[in-house]
Structures are given as structure tokens and as C-alpha cells.
Amino acid sequence: MKIKVRPEDFIVKEILSRAPEKRGSYVLAMIKKRNTNTIDVLRDISRRLGVKFEDISYCGMKDRYSLSYQYVSIPKDQFRSIKAKNYELEAVGYVEKPLSREDLLANEFEITVRDVSLPDDIVEKRLDEVKRWGFVNYYDEQRFGSARHGKGFVVAELMKGNFENALKLYMVEYSRHDDKKIKKWKRLVKEKWRRWDESLIEGSGVYRRILEFLITRPPSKNTFKKAFSFVDDREKTILISAYQSYIWNRVTVELIRRNFSDDDLIEVPQLYGTISFYRTLEGKDYLRDIEIPAISPKMRLEGDLKTIVEEVLKAEGIDGIENFKLPLSGWLFRSYKRRLIVFPEELKYYKDLDEINPGKKKWVLKFRLPSGSFATILLKRIFAV
């Protein structure tokens, strides 16, 4: 299968849990963006409006390769509409308090899946299974943004005290999803590693601040550790969430495999390991309402879940839940619960000839998912070969 061939092939719209107000301290605005990621858009808005980056509030990240509609709140005395190359910003009303993740009720999707090789009857059977039985609520690779290069997680190296390795992952490794300027600069830093002044001229933002700091200190374990104090809170959250989400996936995979036979599973490769989907929940209704916690060092677990978590952490080189913590001030794992299984709402679909790939079929799916669930995981469940 092929998705995101064109931005219009992957349309996502946020649905808020609260309505715009007629007055308030903040403008509630809609961003319509295409082929660019949320953070880059927010940084551009910050620059154009002269508003602090942290004063622009939003509910969630939206995929770069999409046509997406998402909300932000901006102090009303600093707001104006924007029409840029890859996005538009327009007011839709006001709110008294800034937006937060809790304000995002769901995401509505319209996705075109092209170059489908699976027979129609198998696709329809899987769609019917997902309607009836839901699907496993895994995080997809977009969540691992800081580790989509496939070289590992910054936070995993920090936990082991490998501070220089962690900084290298952060400063020099890139993925195909990064833009050309980032790739070029990271290649330069990698080539000039420990010769900080030779790569400083092209650095900016947090990367520049880190390089300026490294120039003033001799290379040491403590120097590389101290460099992470320049990472801002939002970036810190992204780095922490990436690894915590990866651990959640590994725990969930093991739970699913212990409850279903191999014949009842669909295995799908992912960047960091294979994820497993059940076909039906017949005889397994007890799984419907389970929530799996994101791991933090102070949590208390019992039974099979505790055993699974300890085994997953041991495979990661972490001896016990209480040691799942970071040796950096202010870098904390916060626990929350995530549903094991989600059900797409208002799932509709149709098939047609693929006008881009002659002789192939395309499927168009329309559905709604709760906040935090990944449409691409649903697609993997349905179209996995």
C-alpha cells in the first residue's frame, strides 16, 4: 500500500471538546497546513507575530505529509491572520484559557490508500473486524520523531549515563523526514565532532546554544551531561515521550502475544520491533476495557503486567521499574493510562480505480479516532500483507 502520495490523500481535522467563545483573552485560531510539520509552523508563527513560542498553545502534533486542520490559541493582542507558503492561520473565535491536550476530543480522518495489492475480500473482512473488535492502540513511528533515524533513543542513552552518545543522537543523527537544511547541518556537526567552533557558524536555536557551551568546556562526561540543560521544555517532553511510548508498545506487544495464539495474530514490522494485532476478540472480552500505564519509577504494578514490564525493561538494560528514571534535573517520566484497544467511529469506506497507479485499486476511508490514537496504525492493521 501507499499513503500520503499527495497531501490530499491524508486529511485530518481536529475536533475540540469546547466551542469558540465570543470573547476571551486568547484568539482561537485554525491552522490549515500541508507538507510541513506542526513545530515548524508554530516557530514561523512565533517569528511573524513576535509572540513567544511557548505562548502559542496547541492540542497535538499533526503529520508533516498531510492536509491538516488544527487549532491553536494565541494572546489576542498579538494575533493577526497569516497566509504563508505551506499554511494559513485564521481566527475562529476566542477562549479565556489557552488550549491544552485535554481540549482535543478526537481527530477526523479521510485517507486514500493507493497501490493496494490485497484482494478486496480480505480488505473488507479486516474492515469489518476492526468495526466490530477495534484494534490495538499502538503508537506509530511518528511518535518516535527524535529517533526516526533508527539509531536509538536519546533518553535511553541518558538513562545509561552515556551522555556523549546521547548528545550525538540529538545533534548529528537525522532521518529522511528532516528537511535539507537540518540534514546538511547535522552532517557537518558529525564530521566536525569535538571541533565545535568549525560547525558553530551554521547552527541556530538550541543547537547553537549547545555548541557555544561546548566551546567553553573541555570534553568530559559532565560537559556532555550539562549540555542537555539547554534543551527547552517542549523538546524535552518530545524526547521523553518518544522513549516512554516505545516502552509502552513493547509492553503491549507482549501482552497481546500472551493472550492470542500465533494463528490469531497479524504481525507488522515497525522501525523499532514488530507489533502484533489480534483478528477478533471472541472469548477475550476482558481486554476491551484494559488500560496500560506509561511507565514511571514510582508506579506500583501487580501480576502479569508487572512481570511483562520488568522483562521489557531488563531487555533494555534497566533493572526494575524503580530504576526507570533519568539522571538529569527536571527530566521526569510522568505516568498516564492509555487504552489498550480503540474503536474507530463512523467508519465508512469505498474502493475505486487508482488514477495514479494504473491497474491498481485505491481505498478511501473516513473515520474518527479518539485523541492520541494513530490512523496509520489502523491502516497497518487493515492493509498489512
N, C-alpha and C positions, 0 to 999 in steps of 0.2 A: 504494500500500500504506500501511497504518497500523500502527505498532508502539507498544508502551508505552501503549496506551489505558488499561490498568489495570496496577498493579504485578505482578499475577499473569501478565500477558502476557509478561513478560520476567524469567525466573527464572535466576539464575546462582549456582553453588556452586563454591567454591574446592576444589581437590584438592592437598594438600600432598605433598611428596616425603619427609617424615618423619612418623612416627606420634607421638601423645602419649605421654609418659613417666609413670611412677607418681610420680616426684618430680623436683624441679628448682628453680632459683632464680626461675623465671617461671611464672606461670599461662598456659597456652594456652587461649584463650577464643574462642568463636564469637559473632560479631555477626550477628544477623538484623535487617536493616533494610529499610524501604520508603519510597519517596518522599523520600529525603534523601541527601545525598552523604557520602562517607567522611570527608572532613576535618571537616565539621560534627559528625559523630558522635564522632570522636576528640577534638575540642575539648570536647564535652559530657562525655565520659567523664573527660577530664583534670580538668575542673572538679568533677564529682561525687565523684571518688575522691581528689582532691588530689594527683594524680600529675603530674609534668612531662609536657607534651605530647610532648617528644622521647623520653621513656622508654616510650611506647606504640609498639611495633613492629608493622608490618603488611607484607603482601606486595605489595599493589597497590590501585588505586582501583577502585571499583565504581560503576556508573551511578546517578545520582540516581533516575531513573524506572524502578525495578525492584524486585523482591523478591530480595534478595541475601543470601548466607551467606558471610561471610569471617572469617578468623582474625586474631587479634592476640595479642601476648604482653605481659604486664604484670607488674611486680615483685610477687611473691606476697604480700609483707607489706602491699601497698596495694590488693589486689584485693577486690572484692565484686561480686555479681551486680547487674544493673540492669534494670529494666523502665521504659522511657521511652515517650513518645508514638509515636515513629517507629522505635524499635529496642529490641532486647533483647540483653543481654550475659550469657552463661553460660559457666562453666568446662567444659572438656572433658578437661583433664589438665594436665601440666606439661612444661616444656622447660628445659634447662640454659642454652641460649643464646637471645638474642632472635631473633625471626623476621626474615628479610630476603627480598628479591625472589627470591633463589636458591632459597628453600624452596617457591615456588609452582610446582608441576609443570604444572598445566592448570586450565582453567575448564570446568565442565559447564553446558550451557545447555538450557533448554526455553522456546521462544519461539513466541508466537502472532502470526501476521501477518494482519491484518484488511483488509477492503475491497480485496481483490486483484482487479485488473482484467485481468491477463494470462490468456490461455487456459490451461487445465490442461495441455495437451500441451507448451506452451513451458516452464512451470514445472517439469514433470517432466524435460524434456530438460536444462534447466540444472542441476537437482539431480543428474542422472546425470553430467553433465560435471564438476561440482565433485567428486563422489565419485571420478571416475577421474583428473582432471587437476589437482585442487586449485584454488587461487585466489591472486591477488596479495595479499601480506601488508601492505597499506597501513595506515597509521594513520588512524583516523577522527577526526571533528571533536571528539570528547570529549577527545582528546589535546591539542587546541589551547585548552584551557579558558580560559587567560588572554587568549586572542584570539578567543573565540567571538562577540564583538560585531561582528566583521567589519571593524574599523578598522585592523588591523595588529598586529604583534608588538612587545612591549616590547623584546625583545632585539635585534631588527633596528634599532630606533631607537638603542639604546645603542651598537651597533657603528658606526653612522654619526656618533656624537658628538652626536646630537640629544637631549640629556638632558632638557630640559623636555618635549619631545614624548613621550619615553619615560615620564616621570613622569605626564603627563596620561593616557596609555593605561592606566597602572596604577591611577591614583587616581580617574578620573572616568568611564571608559567601562565600560559593563555590557552584558550580554546578557539575553535573555529567560529564561535558565536561572538567573539570580541571584535571590535572594529579595527580597521587597518592601523590607525594611529597607536592604539594600545598595543597591538601585536609588535609593531616596529619598535616602540619604546621598550617593551619588555625584553625583546631580543637584545637590545643594546645593553640593558642592565645585566642580563645574563652573561653577555660577553665580557663586560667590564666589572663583574662581581668583585667586590672589595676595593675597586678603584672608583669610589663613589663620585668623585669630582668629575670624572670623564663622562658620566651619564646624567649629571645633575641638570645640564642645560636644557634637556628636553622633558624633564619631569614637571609635574604640576600637582596641586592639591595635596592630599595626604602623602602621596608618593614622594613629592618634593620635600615635604617636611621631614619625612623619614630619612631621605638622603642627606639633607642638611644636618640632621642629628648625627648620622653615621660618620660624616666627615670629621666631626669634632671628637670622636671617641676611637680608641684602638679596638679592633675586632675582638670580641670576647662573648662568652655565653650571656653575661649580664647586659652587655650592649645590645645584643640581638633581642633579648627579652624586653629591655626598656623601649626598644623601637616600637613595640606594639601599643605603647601608651598614646601614640599619635593617631591611632585608628579611632574614628568617631563612633558614636553610639549606634548609629544605623548600620554602619559597615560591620561593627562588632556583632550586632544581632544577626546579620546575614551569615557571618562566618559560623557562629554558634549554632544557628538553626540548621545549617547545611549538615553538620555532623550529627546533631541530635535527630534529625529526620532520617538520615541514613541508618542510624541505630534502630529507630522505630520500624523502618522497613525490614531490617534483618530479623528483629524480634517477631514481627507479624508473619514473615515468610515461614519461620519455624513453627509458629502456632498453627498456621494453615496446614502445613505438611503433616503435623501430628494428628490432625483431625480428619484427613482425607487420604485415601489410597492414591497411588501414583496414577492409576487409570482414571481417577476422578479429577485430575488436575490438568490445567493448561500452563505450561512453563514458557515464560517470556524473558529473553535476555535483556538486561539493563546495564548501564555503564558500570555500576558497582554491584555485580552479582545478579542472579536470576530471581525474578519474582514469580510467585505461584498463584493461580486463580482456580477456584473451585468451579465446577459446572452447575451444580444445583446445591440447595441446602436441605434436600429431603433427608429427614432424620437428624438434622443438625440445627434445628430452630434456636437452640440455646446460644448460637453465635450471633444472632440478629442484633441483640442489644448490648453486646460487649463493647467496652471502650478500653483502648490500650493507652497507658500513660506514656508521655515523653519522659525519658529517664532523667532523674536528678539525684544527687547524692544523699538527700535526706528522706527519700521516699521509702515506704515500707511495703514490700510485696510478699505474697504467700503462694504456696502451691506450685502448679506447673509454670505459671507466668514468671515467678521468681527464678525457677530453675532455668528457663529459657533465657531470661535476661542475663543471668550470671554466665551462662555458656557463651552467649554472644559477646559479652564484654571480655571474657577470658580470651576468645579468639582475636580480639582487638588489642590484647596485651594489657587489659585493665583488670586488676584483681579485686573484684567486688564492687557492688553498687556504691558503697560509701567512698570509693576512690574515683568515681566518675566526676571529677572536678578539675578546674584549671588553676595553675599556679600564678595567676595574674589578678591583681586587684580589680574588682568591678566586672570581671568576666564570669558570669554565673549561668548555670543551667537552671531554667525555671520549668517546672513540670506543668503539664496540662493534659487533658484527656482528648483522645481522638477516636471517633467511631471506627470500629473495625470494618463495618460494611455500610455502604451508602446505596441509595436507590435513586436513579435519575427520574426526575419528574417531567411529565408531559412529553415523554419520548416519542417522537414521530420521525419517520424516515421514508425515503423513496430512492429508487435506483434509476439510472439513466445512462446513455452513452457518454463516454468521457471525450469531450471535444478536444482536449489537449493530447490525449493518448489514443489514437485511432485503434479500434478493435478491442479496447478495454472498456470497463464499466466504471462508473463513479456512484458513490452512495452519498446522499445528503442527509445528515442527522440534525434534528433540532431537539434540544432538551435543556433542562435546568439542573444544576448541581448546587448543593449547599456550599457556603463559603469554605475555602480551604481544600476542596476536592478538585482533582485534576481531570479535565476532559480527555487529555491524552492517555491517561490510564484506562479510561473507559474504552477508548479506541483500540488500545493494545489488547484488551480483553476480547473484543469482538473480532478484530481483524488479524490476530496472531496466526501465523502459518504453522 
